[in-house]
Amino acid sequence: MGMGRSSIYKEISESRLPVTKHGRKTFIAMKDIHTWFDALPDNYILDYA
């Protein structure tokens, strides 16, 4: 997918990518990644620089 850590954190902070927290660890379910990715428009560009 080619996304950096900060881009993933941005998606999480804007509630576009759901996560589960267990203590200090953050988990992203594979089904949620697939759902999020499939919902992106074909021409979606992630640019947080």
C-alpha positions in Angstrom: 0.0 0.0 0.0 3.0 2.3 0.5 1.6 4.3 3.5 3.9 5.7 6.2 3.2 5.4 9.9 2.1 9.1 10.2 -0.5 8.6 7.4 -2.0 5.6 9.2 -2.1 7.6 12.5 -3.9 10.4 10.6 -6.5 8.0 9.3 -7.0 6.6 12.8 -7.2 10.0 14.4 -9.9 11.1 11.9 -11.9 7.9 12.6 -11.6 6.6 9.1 -9.7 3.5 10.2 -11.1 1.7 13.3 -8.7 0.3 15.9 -8.8 -1.7 19.1 -6.6 -0.8 22.0 -5.2 -3.4 24.5 -3.1 -1.6 27.0 -0.5 0.4 25.1 -0.9 -1.7 22.0 -3.0 -0.7 19.0 -4.5 -3.3 16.7 -6.2 -2.9 13.4 -8.3 -5.9 12.2 -7.6 -7.1 8.7 -11.3 -6.9 7.8 -11.2 -3.2 8.8 -8.2 -2.6 6.7 -9.9 -4.2 3.7 -13.2 -2.4 4.3 -11.3 1.0 4.6 -9.2 0.3 1.5 -12.2 -0.8 -0.6 -14.1 2.3 0.3 -11.3 4.6 -1.0 -12.1 6.3 -4.4 -10.0 5.0 -7.3 -8.1 8.3 -7.5 -7.6 8.8 -3.7 -4.2 10.3 -2.9 -2.9 10.2 0.6 -0.8 13.4 1.0 -0.1 14.5 4.6 3.3 16.1 3.9 
